[in-house]
């Protein structure tokens, strides 16, 4: 499963991490994606979509 939200299509960000000698290495910042069930299907939703406006209801 890809590390992106299936609701807002938000994915990971890419940036540089600098050492003391200013050597750049690529650093990925991934979205906090949780798997849950919606309408009987398993989806991957980020936590901001789960919190905001009740877009996703978790099955309990």
Order of alpha helices (4+ residues) and beta strands (2+ residues): beta-beta-beta-beta-alpha
